[in-house]
Amino acid sequence: MSQIETIKDLQAMGLGPVAIAERLSLTRKTVSKYMAAETFEAKPKEKETEYGATRCQDSFFEF
């Protein structure tokens, strides 16, 4: 079970953000953010290019 699912399950059981944060060793702010979210989609990681740089860094070097 992912940490976000655990947060949602504890929320459904009636625990608040402070109690959940203490139980999972997270910040209250992080827990509150996930409690408020309807869905969660992880950001895809940037792929490294042949030189070990990300696409953003590659475009910087083009100039």
Secondary structure in CASP SS format (residue, H / E / C, confidence):
PFRMAT SS
TARGET T0000
AUTHOR 0000-0000-0000
METHOD secondary structure of the structure
MODEL  1
M C 1.00
S C 1.00
Q H 1.00
I H 1.00
E H 1.00
T H 1.00
I H 1.00
K H 1.00
D H 1.00
L H 1.00
Q H 1.00
A H 1.00
M C 1.00
G C 1.00
L C 1.00
G C 1.00
P H 1.00
V H 1.00
A H 1.00
I H 1.00
A H 1.00
E H 1.00
R H 1.00
L H 1.00
S C 1.00
L C 1.00
T C 1.00
R H 1.00
K H 1.00
T H 1.00
V H 1.00
S H 1.00
K H 1.00
Y H 1.00
M H 1.00
A H 1.00
A C 1.00
E C 1.00
T C 1.00
F C 1.00
E C 1.00
A C 1.00
K C 1.00
P C 1.00
K C 1.00
E C 1.00
K C 1.00
E C 1.00
T C 1.00
E C 1.00
Y C 1.00
G C 1.00
A C 1.00
T C 1.00
R H 1.00
C H 1.00
Q H 1.00
D H 1.00
S H 1.00
F H 1.00
F H 1.00
E C 1.00
F C 1.00
END
